[in-house]
Amino acid sequence: MRRALWPHHVAEEEAADAADWLARSDAVVLVAERPSGNGLAGFAELGARPYADGCRTSPVAYLEGWYVDPDAREQGVGAALVREGERWALQQGYQELASDALLENMTSRQAHAALGFSEVERSVKYRKTLAAELLTPPPNQRCSGR
C-alpha cells in the first residue's frame, strides 16, 4: 500500500523509510482490516512536526500518509483511519492535525474537506539541477559563504 501511495520510492528506499518510521517514538501507523479479515484495506501514518503551515500550535500532529485501496473507498475506511489518528493525536497532547495533498489530487483534497480539514495555503515548489561547473566561480563573483 505504501508503494501505491508513493510509487516514486524504490524498494530499498521504501524498506528503509518504513523501518525509520516504525522506529520513531512520536509516530504511529494505523491500519484498517478488510471486513472479511483477508488483508488490509488501508493505512494512515501520523507523526509530529515542529510546525505546519496554518497551524497555531507547536509541535503539531501531521497526517504524513493516508491510503485506502480503490475497492474499499467511499465505505468509511479512510474516515475511520483519520478519526483514529485524531484520537492518537489528542492522546499525545496535540491540539491540531495538519496534512497536505497535491493540487491535482482532487480525490485527496475532497476527502480532507469532507473530514473537516480546511485549506490554509497553496504553493508552487521549484527544483533546479545544479551544474558541476558552478563549483568554479567566475573571478569577479562577490558572494561567499562559510
Phi and psi in radians as a Rosetta constraint file:
Dihedral C 1 N 2 CA 2 C 2 CIRCULARHARMONIC -1.090 0.35
Dihedral N 2 CA 2 C 2 N 3 CIRCULARHARMONIC -0.656 0.35
Dihedral C 2 N 3 CA 3 C 3 CIRCULARHARMONIC -1.174 0.35
Dihedral N 3 CA 3 C 3 N 4 CIRCULARHARMONIC -0.586 0.35
Dihedral C 3 N 4 CA 4 C 4 CIRCULARHARMONIC -1.171 0.35
Dihedral N 4 CA 4 C 4 N 5 CIRCULARHARMONIC -0.655 0.35
Dihedral C 4 N 5 CA 5 C 5 CIRCULARHARMONIC -1.331 0.35
Dihedral N 5 CA 5 C 5 N 6 CIRCULARHARMONIC -0.725 0.35
Dihedral C 5 N 6 CA 6 C 6 CIRCULARHARMONIC -2.131 0.35
Dihedral N 6 CA 6 C 6 N 7 CIRCULARHARMONIC 1.267 0.35
Dihedral C 6 N 7 CA 7 C 7 CIRCULARHARMONIC -1.166 0.35
Dihedral N 7 CA 7 C 7 N 8 CIRCULARHARMONIC -0.295 0.35
Dihedral C 7 N 8 CA 8 C 8 CIRCULARHARMONIC -1.343 0.35
Dihedral N 8 CA 8 C 8 N 9 CIRCULARHARMONIC -0.234 0.35
Dihedral C 8 N 9 CA 9 C 9 CIRCULARHARMONIC -1.303 0.35
Dihedral N 9 CA 9 C 9 N 10 CIRCULARHARMONIC 2.411 0.35
Dihedral C 9 N 10 CA 10 C 10 CIRCULARHARMONIC -1.510 0.35
Dihedral N 10 CA 10 C 10 N 11 CIRCULARHARMONIC 2.771 0.35
Dihedral C 10 N 11 CA 11 C 11 CIRCULARHARMONIC -0.960 0.35
Dihedral N 11 CA 11 C 11 N 12 CIRCULARHARMONIC -0.760 0.35
Dihedral C 11 N 12 CA 12 C 12 CIRCULARHARMONIC -1.137 0.35
Dihedral N 12 CA 12 C 12 N 13 CIRCULARHARMONIC -0.742 0.35
Dihedral C 12 N 13 CA 13 C 13 CIRCULARHARMONIC -1.140 0.35
Dihedral N 13 CA 13 C 13 N 14 CIRCULARHARMONIC -0.691 0.35
Dihedral C 13 N 14 CA 14 C 14 CIRCULARHARMONIC -1.073 0.35
Dihedral N 14 CA 14 C 14 N 15 CIRCULARHARMONIC -0.803 0.35
Dihedral C 14 N 15 CA 15 C 15 CIRCULARHARMONIC -1.111 0.35
Dihedral N 15 CA 15 C 15 N 16 CIRCULARHARMONIC -0.762 0.35
Dihedral C 15 N 16 CA 16 C 16 CIRCULARHARMONIC -1.144 0.35
Dihedral N 16 CA 16 C 16 N 17 CIRCULARHARMONIC -0.723 0.35
Dihedral C 16 N 17 CA 17 C 17 CIRCULARHARMONIC -1.111 0.35
Dihedral N 17 CA 17 C 17 N 18 CIRCULARHARMONIC -0.769 0.35
Dihedral C 17 N 18 CA 18 C 18 CIRCULARHARMONIC -1.112 0.35
Dihedral N 18 CA 18 C 18 N 19 CIRCULARHARMONIC -0.730 0.35
Dihedral C 18 N 19 CA 19 C 19 CIRCULARHARMONIC -1.125 0.35
Dihedral N 19 CA 19 C 19 N 20 CIRCULARHARMONIC -0.758 0.35
Dihedral C 19 N 20 CA 20 C 20 CIRCULARHARMONIC -1.062 0.35
Dihedral N 20 CA 20 C 20 N 21 CIRCULARHARMONIC -0.730 0.35
Dihedral C 20 N 21 CA 21 C 21 CIRCULARHARMONIC -1.084 0.35
Dihedral N 21 CA 21 C 21 N 22 CIRCULARHARMONIC -0.819 0.35
Dihedral C 21 N 22 CA 22 C 22 CIRCULARHARMONIC -1.159 0.35
Dihedral N 22 CA 22 C 22 N 23 CIRCULARHARMONIC -0.398 0.35
Dihedral C 22 N 23 CA 23 C 23 CIRCULARHARMONIC -1.440 0.35
Dihedral N 23 CA 23 C 23 N 24 CIRCULARHARMONIC -0.227 0.35
Dihedral C 23 N 24 CA 24 C 24 CIRCULARHARMONIC -1.243 0.35
Dihedral N 24 CA 24 C 24 N 25 CIRCULARHARMONIC 2.380 0.35
Dihedral C 24 N 25 CA 25 C 25 CIRCULARHARMONIC -1.451 0.35
Dihedral N 25 CA 25 C 25 N 26 CIRCULARHARMONIC -0.253 0.35
Dihedral C 25 N 26 CA 26 C 26 CIRCULARHARMONIC -1.887 0.35
Dihedral N 26 CA 26 C 26 N 27 CIRCULARHARMONIC 0.529 0.35
Dihedral C 26 N 27 CA 27 C 27 CIRCULARHARMONIC -2.472 0.35
Dihedral N 27 CA 27 C 27 N 28 CIRCULARHARMONIC 2.824 0.35
Dihedral C 27 N 28 CA 28 C 28 CIRCULARHARMONIC -2.533 0.35
Dihedral N 28 CA 28 C 28 N 29 CIRCULARHARMONIC 2.578 0.35
Dihedral C 28 N 29 CA 29 C 29 CIRCULARHARMONIC -2.030 0.35
Dihedral N 29 CA 29 C 29 N 30 CIRCULARHARMONIC 2.163 0.35
Dihedral C 29 N 30 CA 30 C 30 CIRCULARHARMONIC -1.927 0.35
Dihedral N 30 CA 30 C 30 N 31 CIRCULARHARMONIC 2.458 0.35
Dihedral C 30 N 31 CA 31 C 31 CIRCULARHARMONIC -2.231 0.35
Dihedral N 31 CA 31 C 31 N 32 CIRCULARHARMONIC 2.618 0.35
Dihedral C 31 N 32 CA 32 C 32 CIRCULARHARMONIC -1.989 0.35
Dihedral N 32 CA 32 C 32 N 33 CIRCULARHARMONIC 2.126 0.35
Dihedral C 32 N 33 CA 33 C 33 CIRCULARHARMONIC -1.419 0.35
Dihedral N 33 CA 33 C 33 N 34 CIRCULARHARMONIC 2.621 0.35
Dihedral C 33 N 34 CA 34 C 34 CIRCULARHARMONIC -1.228 0.35
Dihedral N 34 CA 34 C 34 N 35 CIRCULARHARMONIC 2.527 0.35
Dihedral C 34 N 35 CA 35 C 35 CIRCULARHARMONIC -0.964 0.35
Dihedral N 35 CA 35 C 35 N 36 CIRCULARHARMONIC -0.547 0.35
Dihedral C 35 N 36 CA 36 C 36 CIRCULARHARMONIC -1.251 0.35
Dihedral N 36 CA 36 C 36 N 37 CIRCULARHARMONIC -0.269 0.35
Dihedral C 36 N 37 CA 37 C 37 CIRCULARHARMONIC 1.474 0.35
Dihedral N 37 CA 37 C 37 N 38 CIRCULARHARMONIC 0.021 0.35
Dihedral C 37 N 38 CA 38 C 38 CIRCULARHARMONIC -1.698 0.35
Dihedral N 38 CA 38 C 38 N 39 CIRCULARHARMONIC 1.428 0.35
Dihedral C 38 N 39 CA 39 C 39 CIRCULARHARMONIC 1.601 0.35
Dihedral N 39 CA 39 C 39 N 40 CIRCULARHARMONIC -2.990 0.35
Dihedral C 39 N 40 CA 40 C 40 CIRCULARHARMONIC -1.838 0.35
Dihedral N 40 CA 40 C 40 N 41 CIRCULARHARMONIC 2.640 0.35
Dihedral C 40 N 41 CA 41 C 41 CIRCULARHARMONIC -1.850 0.35
Dihedral N 41 CA 41 C 41 N 42 CIRCULARHARMONIC -0.362 0.35
Dihedral C 41 N 42 CA 42 C 42 CIRCULARHARMONIC -3.051 0.35
Dihedral N 42 CA 42 C 42 N 43 CIRCULARHARMONIC 3.040 0.35
Dihedral C 42 N 43 CA 43 C 43 CIRCULARHARMONIC -2.649 0.35
Dihedral N 43 CA 43 C 43 N 44 CIRCULARHARMONIC 2.831 0.35
Dihedral C 43 N 44 CA 44 C 44 CIRCULARHARMONIC -2.485 0.35
Dihedral N 44 CA 44 C 44 N 45 CIRCULARHARMONIC 2.435 0.35
Dihedral C 44 N 45 CA 45 C 45 CIRCULARHARMONIC -2.063 0.35
Dihedral N 45 CA 45 C 45 N 46 CIRCULARHARMONIC 2.198 0.35
Dihedral C 45 N 46 CA 46 C 46 CIRCULARHARMONIC -2.196 0.35
Dihedral N 46 CA 46 C 46 N 47 CIRCULARHARMONIC 2.577 0.35
Dihedral C 46 N 47 CA 47 C 47 CIRCULARHARMONIC -2.718 0.35
Dihedral N 47 CA 47 C 47 N 48 CIRCULARHARMONIC 3.134 0.35
Dihedral C 47 N 48 CA 48 C 48 CIRCULARHARMONIC -1.666 0.35
Dihedral N 48 CA 48 C 48 N 49 CIRCULARHARMONIC 2.500 0.35
Dihedral C 48 N 49 CA 49 C 49 CIRCULARHARMONIC -2.225 0.35
Dihedral N 49 CA 49 C 49 N 50 CIRCULARHARMONIC 2.611 0.35
Dihedral C 49 N 50 CA 50 C 50 CIRCULARHARMONIC -1.100 0.35
Dihedral N 50 CA 50 C 50 N 51 CIRCULARHARMONIC -0.517 0.35
Dihedral C 50 N 51 CA 51 C 51 CIRCULARHARMONIC -2.786 0.35
Dihedral N 51 CA 51 C 51 N 52 CIRCULARHARMONIC 2.878 0.35
Dihedral C 51 N 52 CA 52 C 52 CIRCULARHARMONIC -2.558 0.35
Dihedral N 52 CA 52 C 52 N 53 CIRCULARHARMONIC 2.490 0.35
Dihedral C 52 N 53 CA 53 C 53 CIRCULARHARMONIC -0.919 0.35
Dihedral N 53 CA 53 C 53 N 54 CIRCULARHARMONIC 2.320 0.35
Dihedral C 53 N 54 CA 54 C 54 CIRCULARHARMONIC 1.458 0.35
Dihedral N 54 CA 54 C 54 N 55 CIRCULARHARMONIC -0.136 0.35
Dihedral C 54 N 55 CA 55 C 55 CIRCULARHARMONIC -1.566 0.35
Dihedral N 55 CA 55 C 55 N 56 CIRCULARHARMONIC 2.627 0.35
Dihedral C 55 N 56 CA 56 C 56 CIRCULARHARMONIC -1.742 0.35
Dihedral N 56 CA 56 C 56 N 57 CIRCULARHARMONIC -0.232 0.35
Dihedral C 56 N 57 CA 57 C 57 CIRCULARHARMONIC -1.984 0.35
Dihedral N 57 CA 57 C 57 N 58 CIRCULARHARMONIC 2.875 0.35
Dihedral C 57 N 58 CA 58 C 58 CIRCULARHARMONIC -2.643 0.35
Dihedral N 58 CA 58 C 58 N 59 CIRCULARHARMONIC 2.349 0.35
Dihedral C 58 N 59 CA 59 C 59 CIRCULARHARMONIC -1.242 0.35
Dihedral N 59 CA 59 C 59 N 60 CIRCULARHARMONIC 3.060 0.35
Dihedral C 59 N 60 CA 60 C 60 CIRCULARHARMONIC -2.317 0.35
Dihedral N 60 CA 60 C 60 N 61 CIRCULARHARMONIC 2.532 0.35
Dihedral C 60 N 61 CA 61 C 61 CIRCULARHARMONIC -1.305 0.35
Dihedral N 61 CA 61 C 61 N 62 CIRCULARHARMONIC 2.491 0.35
Dihedral C 61 N 62 CA 62 C 62 CIRCULARHARMONIC -2.328 0.35
Dihedral N 62 CA 62 C 62 N 63 CIRCULARHARMONIC 2.252 0.35
Dihedral C 62 N 63 CA 63 C 63 CIRCULARHARMONIC -1.430 0.35
Dihedral N 63 CA 63 C 63 N 64 CIRCULARHARMONIC 1.649 0.35
Dihedral C 63 N 64 CA 64 C 64 CIRCULARHARMONIC -1.355 0.35
Dihedral N 64 CA 64 C 64 N 65 CIRCULARHARMONIC -0.603 0.35
Dihedral C 64 N 65 CA 65 C 65 CIRCULARHARMONIC -2.606 0.35
Dihedral N 65 CA 65 C 65 N 66 CIRCULARHARMONIC 2.468 0.35
Dihedral C 65 N 66 CA 66 C 66 CIRCULARHARMONIC -2.665 0.35
Dihedral N 66 CA 66 C 66 N 67 CIRCULARHARMONIC 2.085 0.35
Dihedral C 66 N 67 CA 67 C 67 CIRCULARHARMONIC -2.537 0.35
Dihedral N 67 CA 67 C 67 N 68 CIRCULARHARMONIC 2.432 0.35
Dihedral C 67 N 68 CA 68 C 68 CIRCULARHARMONIC -2.292 0.35
Dihedral N 68 CA 68 C 68 N 69 CIRCULARHARMONIC 2.319 0.35
Dihedral C 68 N 69 CA 69 C 69 CIRCULARHARMONIC -0.966 0.35
Dihedral N 69 CA 69 C 69 N 70 CIRCULARHARMONIC 2.486 0.35
Dihedral C 69 N 70 CA 70 C 70 CIRCULARHARMONIC -0.912 0.35
Dihedral N 70 CA 70 C 70 N 71 CIRCULARHARMONIC -0.669 0.35
Dihedral C 70 N 71 CA 71 C 71 CIRCULARHARMONIC -1.293 0.35
Dihedral N 71 CA 71 C 71 N 72 CIRCULARHARMONIC -0.177 0.35
Dihedral C 71 N 72 CA 72 C 72 CIRCULARHARMONIC -1.882 0.35
Dihedral N 72 CA 72 C 72 N 73 CIRCULARHARMONIC 0.049 0.35
Dihedral C 72 N 73 CA 73 C 73 CIRCULARHARMONIC -1.294 0.35
Dihedral N 73 CA 73 C 73 N 74 CIRCULARHARMONIC 2.765 0.35
Dihedral C 73 N 74 CA 74 C 74 CIRCULARHARMONIC 1.052 0.35
Dihedral N 74 CA 74 C 74 N 75 CIRCULARHARMONIC 0.536 0.35
Dihedral C 74 N 75 CA 75 C 75 CIRCULARHARMONIC -2.201 0.35
Dihedral N 75 CA 75 C 75 N 76 CIRCULARHARMONIC 0.168 0.35
Dihedral C 75 N 76 CA 76 C 76 CIRCULARHARMONIC 1.592 0.35
Dihedral N 76 CA 76 C 76 N 77 CIRCULARHARMONIC -0.013 0.35
Dihedral C 76 N 77 CA 77 C 77 CIRCULARHARMONIC -1.144 0.35
Dihedral N 77 CA 77 C 77 N 78 CIRCULARHARMONIC -0.865 0.35
Dihedral C 77 N 78 CA 78 C 78 CIRCULARHARMONIC -1.079 0.35
Dihedral N 78 CA 78 C 78 N 79 CIRCULARHARMONIC -0.743 0.35
Dihedral C 78 N 79 CA 79 C 79 CIRCULARHARMONIC -1.091 0.35
Dihedral N 79 CA 79 C 79 N 80 CIRCULARHARMONIC -0.722 0.35
Dihedral C 79 N 80 CA 80 C 80 CIRCULARHARMONIC -1.112 0.35
Dihedral N 80 CA 80 C 80 N 81 CIRCULARHARMONIC -0.693 0.35
Dihedral C 80 N 81 CA 81 C 81 CIRCULARHARMONIC -1.099 0.35
Dihedral N 81 CA 81 C 81 N 82 CIRCULARHARMONIC -0.785 0.35
Dihedral C 81 N 82 CA 82 C 82 CIRCULARHARMONIC -1.171 0.35
Dihedral N 82 CA 82 C 82 N 83 CIRCULARHARMONIC -0.722 0.35
Dihedral C 82 N 83 CA 83 C 83 CIRCULARHARMONIC -1.076 0.35
Dihedral N 83 CA 83 C 83 N 84 CIRCULARHARMONIC -0.714 0.35
Dihedral C 83 N 84 CA 84 C 84 CIRCULARHARMONIC -1.156 0.35
Dihedral N 84 CA 84 C 84 N 85 CIRCULARHARMONIC -0.633 0.35
Dihedral C 84 N 85 CA 85 C 85 CIRCULARHARMONIC -1.108 0.35
Dihedral N 85 CA 85 C 85 N 86 CIRCULARHARMONIC -0.677 0.35
Dihedral C 85 N 86 CA 86 C 86 CIRCULARHARMONIC -1.104 0.35
Dihedral N 86 CA 86 C 86 N 87 CIRCULARHARMONIC -0.731 0.35
Dihedral C 86 N 87 CA 87 C 87 CIRCULARHARMONIC -1.081 0.35
Dihedral N 87 CA 87 C 87 N 88 CIRCULARHARMONIC -0.780 0.35
Dihedral C 87 N 88 CA 88 C 88 CIRCULARHARMONIC -1.015 0.35
Dihedral N 88 CA 88 C 88 N 89 CIRCULARHARMONIC -0.817 0.35
Dihedral C 88 N 89 CA 89 C 89 CIRCULARHARMONIC -1.065 0.35
Dihedral N 89 CA 89 C 89 N 90 CIRCULARHARMONIC -0.773 0.35
Dihedral C 89 N 90 CA 90 C 90 CIRCULARHARMONIC -1.115 0.35
Dihedral N 90 CA 90 C 90 N 91 CIRCULARHARMONIC -0.706 0.35
Dihedral C 90 N 91 CA 91 C 91 CIRCULARHARMONIC -1.103 0.35
Dihedral N 91 CA 91 C 91 N 92 CIRCULARHARMONIC -0.499 0.35
Dihedral C 91 N 92 CA 92 C 92 CIRCULARHARMONIC -1.464 0.35
Dihedral N 92 CA 92 C 92 N 93 CIRCULARHARMONIC -0.116 0.35
Dihedral C 92 N 93 CA 93 C 93 CIRCULARHARMONIC 1.658 0.35
Dihedral N 93 CA 93 C 93 N 94 CIRCULARHARMONIC 0.123 0.35
Dihedral C 93 N 94 CA 94 C 94 CIRCULARHARMONIC -1.342 0.35
Dihedral N 94 CA 94 C 94 N 95 CIRCULARHARMONIC 2.611 0.35
Dihedral C 94 N 95 CA 95 C 95 CIRCULARHARMONIC -1.857 0.35
Dihedral N 95 CA 95 C 95 N 96 CIRCULARHARMONIC -0.277 0.35
Dihedral C 95 N 96 CA 96 C 96 CIRCULARHARMONIC -2.397 0.35
Dihedral N 96 CA 96 C 96 N 97 CIRCULARHARMONIC 2.662 0.35
Dihedral C 96 N 97 CA 97 C 97 CIRCULARHARMONIC -2.141 0.35
Dihedral N 97 CA 97 C 97 N 98 CIRCULARHARMONIC 2.187 0.35
Dihedral C 97 N 98 CA 98 C 98 CIRCULARHARMONIC -1.996 0.35
Dihedral N 98 CA 98 C 98 N 99 CIRCULARHARMONIC 2.850 0.35
Dihedral C 98 N 99 CA 99 C 99 CIRCULARHARMONIC -2.806 0.35
Dihedral N 99 CA 99 C 99 N 100 CIRCULARHARMONIC -3.123 0.35
Dihedral C 99 N 100 CA 100 C 100 CIRCULARHARMONIC -2.654 0.35
Dihedral N 100 CA 100 C 100 N 101 CIRCULARHARMONIC 2.885 0.35
Dihedral C 100 N 101 CA 101 C 101 CIRCULARHARMONIC -2.681 0.35
Dihedral N 101 CA 101 C 101 N 102 CIRCULARHARMONIC 2.575 0.35
Dihedral C 101 N 102 CA 102 C 102 CIRCULARHARMONIC -1.161 0.35
Dihedral N 102 CA 102 C 102 N 103 CIRCULARHARMONIC 2.549 0.35
Dihedral C 102 N 103 CA 103 C 103 CIRCULARHARMONIC -0.965 0.35
Dihedral N 103 CA 103 C 103 N 104 CIRCULARHARMONIC -0.658 0.35
Dihedral C 103 N 104 CA 104 C 104 CIRCULARHARMONIC -1.421 0.35
Dihedral N 104 CA 104 C 104 N 105 CIRCULARHARMONIC -0.120 0.35
Dihedral C 104 N 105 CA 105 C 105 CIRCULARHARMONIC -1.556 0.35
Dihedral N 105 CA 105 C 105 N 106 CIRCULARHARMONIC 1.364 0.35
Dihedral C 105 N 106 CA 106 C 106 CIRCULARHARMONIC -1.125 0.35
Dihedral N 106 CA 106 C 106 N 107 CIRCULARHARMONIC -0.576 0.35
Dihedral C 106 N 107 CA 107 C 107 CIRCULARHARMONIC -1.059 0.35
Dihedral N 107 CA 107 C 107 N 108 CIRCULARHARMONIC -0.830 0.35
Dihedral C 107 N 108 CA 108 C 108 CIRCULARHARMONIC -1.163 0.35
Dihedral N 108 CA 108 C 108 N 109 CIRCULARHARMONIC -0.741 0.35
Dihedral C 108 N 109 CA 109 C 109 CIRCULARHARMONIC -1.082 0.35
Dihedral N 109 CA 109 C 109 N 110 CIRCULARHARMONIC -0.734 0.35
Dihedral C 109 N 110 CA 110 C 110 CIRCULARHARMONIC -1.182 0.35
Dihedral N 110 CA 110 C 110 N 111 CIRCULARHARMONIC -0.669 0.35
Dihedral C 110 N 111 CA 111 C 111 CIRCULARHARMONIC -1.131 0.35
Dihedral N 111 CA 111 C 111 N 112 CIRCULARHARMONIC -0.759 0.35
Dihedral C 111 N 112 CA 112 C 112 CIRCULARHARMONIC -1.026 0.35
Dihedral N 112 CA 112 C 112 N 113 CIRCULARHARMONIC -0.840 0.35
Dihedral C 112 N 113 CA 113 C 113 CIRCULARHARMONIC -1.076 0.35
Dihedral N 113 CA 113 C 113 N 114 CIRCULARHARMONIC -0.715 0.35
Dihedral C 113 N 114 CA 114 C 114 CIRCULARHARMONIC -1.104 0.35
Dihedral N 114 CA 114 C 114 N 115 CIRCULARHARMONIC -0.446 0.35
Dihedral C 114 N 115 CA 115 C 115 CIRCULARHARMONIC -1.702 0.35
Dihedral N 115 CA 115 C 115 N 116 CIRCULARHARMONIC 0.182 0.35
Dihedral C 115 N 116 CA 116 C 116 CIRCULARHARMONIC 1.665 0.35
Dihedral N 116 CA 116 C 116 N 117 CIRCULARHARMONIC 0.060 0.35
Dihedral C 116 N 117 CA 117 C 117 CIRCULARHARMONIC -1.254 0.35
Dihedral N 117 CA 117 C 117 N 118 CIRCULARHARMONIC 2.540 0.35
Dihedral C 117 N 118 CA 118 C 118 CIRCULARHARMONIC -2.060 0.35
Dihedral N 118 CA 118 C 118 N 119 CIRCULARHARMONIC 2.422 0.35
Dihedral C 118 N 119 CA 119 C 119 CIRCULARHARMONIC -1.208 0.35
Dihedral N 119 CA 119 C 119 N 120 CIRCULARHARMONIC 2.322 0.35
Dihedral C 119 N 120 CA 120 C 120 CIRCULARHARMONIC -1.943 0.35
Dihedral N 120 CA 120 C 120 N 121 CIRCULARHARMONIC -0.430 0.35
Dihedral C 120 N 121 CA 121 C 121 CIRCULARHARMONIC -2.997 0.35
Dihedral N 121 CA 121 C 121 N 122 CIRCULARHARMONIC 2.900 0.35
Dihedral C 121 N 122 CA 122 C 122 CIRCULARHARMONIC -2.206 0.35
Dihedral N 122 CA 122 C 122 N 123 CIRCULARHARMONIC 2.606 0.35
Dihedral C 122 N 123 CA 123 C 123 CIRCULARHARMONIC -2.534 0.35
Dihedral N 123 CA 123 C 123 N 124 CIRCULARHARMONIC 2.758 0.35
Dihedral C 123 N 124 CA 124 C 124 CIRCULARHARMONIC -1.968 0.35
Dihedral N 124 CA 124 C 124 N 125 CIRCULARHARMONIC 2.226 0.35
Dihedral C 124 N 125 CA 125 C 125 CIRCULARHARMONIC -1.804 0.35
Dihedral N 125 CA 125 C 125 N 126 CIRCULARHARMONIC 2.575 0.35
Dihedral C 125 N 126 CA 126 C 126 CIRCULARHARMONIC -2.155 0.35
Dihedral N 126 CA 126 C 126 N 127 CIRCULARHARMONIC 2.768 0.35
Dihedral C 126 N 127 CA 127 C 127 CIRCULARHARMONIC -2.538 0.35
Dihedral N 127 CA 127 C 127 N 128 CIRCULARHARMONIC 2.743 0.35
Dihedral C 127 N 128 CA 128 C 128 CIRCULARHARMONIC -2.585 0.35
Dihedral N 128 CA 128 C 128 N 129 CIRCULARHARMONIC 2.286 0.35
Dihedral C 128 N 129 CA 129 C 129 CIRCULARHARMONIC -1.359 0.35
Dihedral N 129 CA 129 C 129 N 130 CIRCULARHARMONIC 2.260 0.35
Dihedral C 129 N 130 CA 130 C 130 CIRCULARHARMONIC -1.523 0.35
Dihedral N 130 CA 130 C 130 N 131 CIRCULARHARMONIC 2.439 0.35
Dihedral C 130 N 131 CA 131 C 131 CIRCULARHARMONIC -1.716 0.35
Dihedral N 131 CA 131 C 131 N 132 CIRCULARHARMONIC 2.380 0.35
Dihedral C 131 N 132 CA 132 C 132 CIRCULARHARMONIC -1.021 0.35
Dihedral N 132 CA 132 C 132 N 133 CIRCULARHARMONIC -0.541 0.35
Dihedral C 132 N 133 CA 133 C 133 CIRCULARHARMONIC -1.122 0.35
Dihedral N 133 CA 133 C 133 N 134 CIRCULARHARMONIC -0.262 0.35
Dihedral C 133 N 134 CA 134 C 134 CIRCULARHARMONIC -1.234 0.35
Dihedral N 134 CA 134 C 134 N 135 CIRCULARHARMONIC -0.239 0.35
Dihedral C 134 N 135 CA 135 C 135 CIRCULARHARMONIC -1.180 0.35
Dihedral N 135 CA 135 C 135 N 136 CIRCULARHARMONIC -0.386 0.35
Dihedral C 135 N 136 CA 136 C 136 CIRCULARHARMONIC -1.876 0.35
Dihedral N 136 CA 136 C 136 N 137 CIRCULARHARMONIC 1.732 0.35
Dihedral C 136 N 137 CA 137 C 137 CIRCULARHARMONIC -1.261 0.35
Dihedral N 137 CA 137 C 137 N 138 CIRCULARHARMONIC 2.709 0.35
Dihedral C 137 N 138 CA 138 C 138 CIRCULARHARMONIC -1.074 0.35
Dihedral N 138 CA 138 C 138 N 139 CIRCULARHARMONIC 2.658 0.35
Dihedral C 138 N 139 CA 139 C 139 CIRCULARHARMONIC -1.086 0.35
Dihedral N 139 CA 139 C 139 N 140 CIRCULARHARMONIC -0.441 0.35
Dihedral C 139 N 140 CA 140 C 140 CIRCULARHARMONIC -1.690 0.35
Dihedral N 140 CA 140 C 140 N 141 CIRCULARHARMONIC 0.202 0.35
Dihedral C 140 N 141 CA 141 C 141 CIRCULARHARMONIC -1.210 0.35
Dihedral N 141 CA 141 C 141 N 142 CIRCULARHARMONIC 2.342 0.35
Dihedral C 141 N 142 CA 142 C 142 CIRCULARHARMONIC -1.840 0.35
Dihedral N 142 CA 142 C 142 N 143 CIRCULARHARMONIC -0.067 0.35
Dihedral C 142 N 143 CA 143 C 143 CIRCULARHARMONIC -1.556 0.35
Dihedral N 143 CA 143 C 143 N 144 CIRCULARHARMONIC 2.542 0.35
Dihedral C 143 N 144 CA 144 C 144 CIRCULARHARMONIC -2.621 0.35
Dihedral N 144 CA 144 C 144 N 145 CIRCULARHARMONIC 2.888 0.35
Dihedral C 144 N 145 CA 145 C 145 CIRCULARHARMONIC -2.470 0.35
Dihedral N 145 CA 145 C 145 N 146 CIRCULARHARMONIC 2.972 0.35
